[in-house]
Amino acid sequence: MAYLYVRRVITNNPRGSVWAAKRTRSIQANKWIPNRRFNGQSASRRRNNTQVAETGLPKNVGIVVFEQMAAVDLMGLAEVFSRPRIEADLARERRCYDVVTIGVSGKPCVIESGIIVKPQVDMQHAPPLDTVIIPGGRAIQSPKLNKEIGDWLASRQSVPRRIVALGTGIYAVASTGLLDGRRVVTHWRFAKDVASRFPKLHVNSRNLFAKDGAFYTGAGGTSAVDFALFLVEEDYGRQVALGLAHELVVHVKRSGEQEQYSELLQFQVQSSDRFADLPTWILCHLSHGLTVDVLAERVRMSRRNFTRLFHKTFGKSPSQFVAEARIAEACERLLAPRNTIESVANSVGFRSADVFSVAFERHVGVRPRTYRALREPLARRASLKARSHK
C-alpha cells in the first residue's frame, strides 16, 4: 500500500508574468513505497512533485515536433523516457512516463535526417503535461515558428512542471522572455548568436546542460540522452537512472557540468591512428596498473619510442596523462554521496586513500574531503532553488 501525504504550497516568482502566476499554486506529494523496486533497484522514500504522481499515472512528457528538427533530440529523449517501469500493486508494472509528440500543426514533419514524423496531437489539443521539451533543428530559428511555439507556451492553461530546451530550441523559449536573467546552456556553435539576440540571458557554451528553476537547457545532440537520464534521476532517484543507463549501454552517465568538447575527444582528435583508441582505453581501465610499459604494449611500441611519440602527440607524458584522467574521474565520483573516499581511491587506481589524497591535492588544490564539502552546499542550494520554483 502507498501512503500519500499532500500539502499545498504557495510560491512567488518575480520573473513570472502570466506564466508564473499559473505556477503559484502547486501540489507536493511525499509518497512512501515500501519494498518496491524501480528498474530492478530497491526504492525507499521517493519524492514526486507532480499531479500525475498523486494519481499513480505516468508523467506526460511532451516533445514538440516540427519540420527540420534534429532527429537525435527526439529519438534519444523518447527512448530514455519510454523505458522506465515501476512495480504497481499485485506485482504489475506500469510506465513511469508517457511520451507525447506535439506538432505545431497536425501534419507529418520531415525532420533533418529525412525521417517523417507524424505528431500524435497538435498544439491546440495537447494534454496536461508534466514536462515540455523543445528540441533543436535548423527551422527553429524561424521567427514564425518561434512565435507559434512561444505563444503556445505562454497560453497553456495547465502549466508544466518543467520546460526543457535543447540546442537551438532555446530560441523559441528565450523569445518568450521566460529565460530572462537565467543561466542557460546551448550548443557551442550557436552560443554567441544566442547571447547577442537575448542579452538578458547568462549563456554557457561549455557545459552539457543546466537547470534554473523550472527551466532546463542543454547542448542537444547525444548529450540529450544524458540530459534525459538526469531528469529521470530527479523523478525516481540515482539508482533508477543508473540502471536505465546500463540498459541503454551508455558508456558513462555524464553530469551537466561536463564539457561539450571533452578532453578525451580533444586527445582523440589530436592523436595519430596508433593512439586513436588509447585515451578511451585508459579511461575504461583507471583501476588497473597503467604503467608506461603497459601502455606501450597496448599500442605495440617500445617503451622509449612510445614515450617520445606520446609526448609529441599530447603535449604531456603518459604518466601525467593517466594521473590527470584519474583525478578528473575521481572528482565526478566524489559527488555521489554513497561513495567513500577509500572506494573512490580504489576505483581510479590508487593503492590507498592517503596516496590518493596527496595526489588529489596536488592537482585540485584541496583534499578530497574538502572538495566534497565545498561542492555539497552548491548542490543543496541548487536543489532548494529548484523546489522554490515548484
N, C-alpha and C positions, 0 to 999 in steps of 0.2 A: 504494500500500500504506500502511496506517496502522500506526504503531509505537506500542505501548502499554506504558507503564511503570506498574505498580500497586504501591502500598505501603499497609500497614495503619497506621492512626493511632488511638492510644488517647487519648480525650478525657474530661474530667471536667466535669460540670455540677452545681454545688452546688444549683441550684434544682430539680434533676431529678426527684425521686421515682422512681416506676416508669418513667414515660415517658422520663426522661433516661437511666436505666440501659440502656434498649434502644438508646440512641444512642451508647453508649460504644465500640462497635466499628464503624468506618465505613471505606469504601474510597475513596481518592482516585485519580483516573486522570489522567495527563498524556498527551494524545494529540496527536501531530504529524500534520497532514493537509496534505501538500504539494499546491500547485496545485489546491486545491478551492475551490468558490465557494458562499457561503451567500446565498440570495435575491439572486443577481446580484452579490455582493460577494466580493472575494478573502478567503481565510481564511489566517491564519498559524498561530500556536500557539494552540490552544483548550484551555481547562482545564475539565473536566467532573467534578464530584464526586458522581456517582451511579452506582448499579449498572447502570442502563439504558444509560448512556453506554458502559460497558465492553462490553456485549453488542452494541452497534450498533443497538439497538431504540429506537423513540420513547419519550420520557419520558411516563409516565402522569400525567395531571392529573385529579384527581377533584374534581368540583363537587357539593356536597351540595344536593339539591333538596327542597323541602317546600312545603306549602300556603302561599299568600300570600307567597311570596318575591318579591324585587324582580327584575323582568324584565331590567333593564339590567345587573345584576350577573352574570346568567347569560349573556345574549346577547353582551355586549361582550367578556367573557373568552373565551367559546367561539370567537368569530370570530377573535380575535387568535391563540389557540393552535392553531387549525385550519389556519392558512395557511403558516407557515414550512416550507420544504423544504431538505434538504441533499443534495448530489450524492453518490451512493454509487459503488461500482465500476461500470465499464462505462457511465459517463455516465447511470446511472439515478438518479432522485430518490427519496428517502424522506421521510416526515414527520418533523418534529422532535418532535412531541407527539401523543399520543392522548388525546382528551378523553373522560372517562367521567362520566356523570351518575349520582349515587348517591342513591337515595331512602331516606328514613327507613323507609319500607315500600316494597314493590314496586308500589304503586298509583299511578295517574296523579295529578298535582298540578295544581290550578288556581292559577296564580300571580297576582300583584297586577293585572296587565294583563288578566286573563281568559283568557290562553292556557293550554292544557292541555299539560303536560309529562309524558311517560312516562319514568321513570328506566330506565337500561339495566340496573342491578342494585340490590339493596337493600344496606343497610349490612353485613349479615351475609355477603354474598358479594362484597364489593368486592375487587378485585385489589390486589397491592402497588402503592403509589403513590409517585411522586416528590414531588408537591405536592398538598396537600389544601386546598380553598378552601371557606370557609363564607360564603355570601352573606348579605346583609341581607334584611329584609322584616318586615311587621307581625307575623307569627306567631312570630318568633324569640325574642321576649321571654317566651313562654310557659314557665313552669318545667318543664313536662313535656317540651317539645321540647328545651329547653336540656339537661336531664338525659340525654335519649336521645343527643343529639349528643356531649355531653361524655363520657358513658360509652363511647361508640364510639371516640372519640379516645384515651382512656386505655387501652382494652383492645386496641388494634391490636398484633398481633404483629410486623408489618412496619412500622417507624416511618418516616414520610415525612421527606424532607429539609427540606421547608418546610411550614409551616401558615400559611394566609392567612385573615384575617377582614376582610370588607368591611362598612362601615357598622355596622348593628345586629348583624351576625354576630359582633361582638366579645362579645356577651352569652354566647353558647354557649361560646366558648373561655375567656373570663375566669372562667366558673363552675367550670372545672376546676382553677383555681389555677396553671395553667401560665404565665400572664402576670404573676404577682405580681412586683413590683419592676421591671417592664419599661416602656420608653417605648412608648406606643401612640397611634394616631390613630383617631378615629372621626368620624362626621358631626357637624357643629356643633350640630345640633338635639338630639342625644342625649348630648352630652359631659358636661353637668352630672349627668345621671342615672347615666351610667356611672361617673363619678368618685365619686358618692355610694354606689352599690351595691358598688363594688370599690375601696375606699380605698387598696389597695396598688399600684394602677396609676398611672403617671405619664401622665395623659391630655392629649393635644394636640388641640385643636379647630380649629387654624388651617391646618395643612398638609394636603396631599393624601394622603400615605402615608408610612410609615416601616418600618424593619426593626430588630429587636433580636434578634440571634442567629438562630435558626431560625424566628422568629415575625415575620410581616409583617401590618401592619394598615393599613387605608385608609378614606377617607371614603365610598367607594362612588359610586354614580351614574355619570356619564360619565367620572369620573376612574378608573373601573375599567379603561378602555382604556389610559390612561397607566400604570397600575399593571402591567397585563399586559405592556406593552412594556418596562417596567423589568425584569420577571422574564425576558423573552426576552433582554434585553441581558446580564443576569447569566450566562445559559447559553451564548449564542452570540456576544456582542460587540455593540458600539455600532452598527457599520455594518449588521448584520443587523436590529437594532431600527429604525434609521432607514429602511432600505429597506422594512420592513414598514409603518411609519407612512406612508410615501409611498404605498404600495399601498392603504392604508385611507383615504387622503385626510384624514389628521389634519393640522389646521392647524399645530400646533406640538406637538412631543413634550415634555410638561411633566415636570419633576422633582418628586420628592416634597416638596421644600421650598416649592413654590409654594403660594400662599394658596387656601383653599377659596372665599373671596369675593374674587375678584381685583379689583385696582384698575381694570382695564379694564371689568369688569362693573359696578362701582360707578359709573364715569363714564357707562356706557350707561343705568343706572337713573336717574341724575341729569339726563341730557341731554334737551333738547327734541327734538321729532320731526326738526327740521332737522339737529341734531347727532347723531342716534341712531347713525349708522354711521361717524361721523368718527373716534372713537378706534380702532376696528378698522382703518380705512383707514390711519391714521397708523402703527400697529404693523406693518402689512404693507409699508410704504414707508419704513422708517427710513433706508435708504441713499440716499434721494432728497433733493433740496433742499426741505425742508419749511419754507419761509418763511411769514410771515403772509399774504402775497399769494396764495401757492399754496393755502393752507388756505381762505382767504376765497373764492377762485374755486371751490374744490371744493363749497362749500355755497351758491354763487351769492349772495354778500353783498358789500357794500362792505367795505373794509378796516376802516374806523372802526367800523361797526355790528357787524361780526364780532368784533372785539377786545373791544368792550364786552359783547356777549352771551356770548361765550365765558368771560370772567372772571366774569360774573354766574352762569353755569351751573356752572362747575367750580372756582371759587374761586382760579384762577391764570391767568396769561397764556398765550396759545398757545405762545410760545417756551419758557416754563418747563415746560409740559406735554410738549412734544417732547423737551426736554433730559432730563427725568426718565425718559421712556419709553426713550430711547436708553441711558441708564446702566443702567436695570433690565435691559434685554435684554443689554447687554454683560456684566453680572455672570453671567448664565447661560452665555453663550458662552465666557467666560474659563475655565469649569470643564472645558471639553473640552480635553484635553492637546494635541491636534493644532493647535488654533487659536493663532496667534501674536498678540502684542499689535497688530501692524500690521493683520493680517487682521480682527481684531475691530473695530478702529477704523474701518476702511473699510466693514465690513458694516453698521455702525449709523450711518453718515453723517458721520463726522469726516474732515476733509481730510488729517490727519496724525496719527501716533501721539503726537506731543508735545502737540498741541491736545487730543487725547482724554485723555491722562494728566492734564493740568491740570483738565479738566472732571470727570473721574472722581474725582480727589482732592477737589475742591470738594464733590461730592455724597456720597461714601462716606467720606472722611476719610483714605484711603490711596491710593497709586498702584496702578495695575492689577497690576504685577508683585508688589507686596507683598500685595495682596489674594489673588492666585492662590497665593502661597507660604503664606499663612495658612490657606487653605481646603484645600490638598492634604493636609497632615498629618491633618486631620479625616476626609477621605475614606479615607486609608490606614488610619487606626485603625479605622474602621467596617468596612473590608474584612477586616482582621486579626481583628477580633472575630467577624465572621461565620464565618471559617474555623475559629476555635477551637471553634465550636459544631457543626461538621460531623463 
